[in-house]
Amino acid sequence: MLTRHILVLYTSGTVLAVTILTPSFNEALYDEQKERLYAGWKVCIESLRRYYNLGIRFASKCLYNLQRMESRFAENLENRRTSKFISQ
């Protein structure tokens, strides 16, 4: 049963991350919607971290993969800022 919960968290976090990282999805959203997506993503991370801290090893791989996506958020944001600056 715990494995199913972890998979739901991981899948949800992945969908949220893809939405945040995909320009065509992200640009269609208002700032408040983007903030809610990111907040939901953080809930997935924190929940997976709790499972990991309980000693559930399966959660560690899911947590690791979602945390790697976070580094892409900053890269993606910086690339958008740079491209807007260049096009002006």
N, C-alpha and C positions, 0 to 999 in steps of 0.2 A: 504493500500500500504506500509506503514512503517513497518507493521508486517512482510511482505514478505521480505523486505530488512534486517530486524533484523534476520529472520530465515536463510537467505542466509549467512549472516556474521557468525552466530552461527554454521551452518553446515560446512562452510568452515574452521572455526577455529578448529572445532572438528576433521575434516579430517586431517588438518595439525598437530594437537596435537597427533593424533594416529600414524601418520607417524613418528613424532619425537620420540615418546615413544616406538614404536615397533622395537626391535633390528633387525629383519630380513629386515625391510624397511630401517631403519636408517643406518645400516652398508653397504648397497648397494650404498649409496650416497657419492659423493665427499664433501669435507668440504664446498666448495662454494655453492653447492646445499642445504646443511644443513642450512647454513646461510640465504639463500633465503627463505627457509621454515619457519625459525624462524622469519624472517622479515615480512613475510606474516601473520604469526600468530599474531605478535604484531600489525599489521594494523587492524586486526579483533578486537582485544582487544580495541584499541584506538577508533575505529568507534563505537563499542558498548558503550563505555564510553561516547561518545558524545551524543548518543541517550538517555542514562540514564540521563545525565546532562540536557537534554531538558525536562525531566520529564516523559519520557516514561517508565513506570514501567516494562513492559514486558522485556525490555532490561536488567534490573537489574539481573534477574534470569539467563539469558544467560551469562552475564558478570561474575557473581559469579561462574558459572560452569567452564567457561574457565580459570578463575584465579586460581581455585583449581587445574587445570591440570598443571599449571606452577610450582607449588611446586613439582610435580612429575618429572618435567624435571631435576631438581637438584638431586633428589634421584636417578633417572635413570642413570645420568652421573656418580655419585659417585659409584654406584653399578658396572658399567662397569669398572671404574678405578680400583676398588678393585679386581674384578675378573681377570683382566689382570695382576695385580701385583702378585696375588696368583698363577696364572698359570705359571709365569716365573720362 
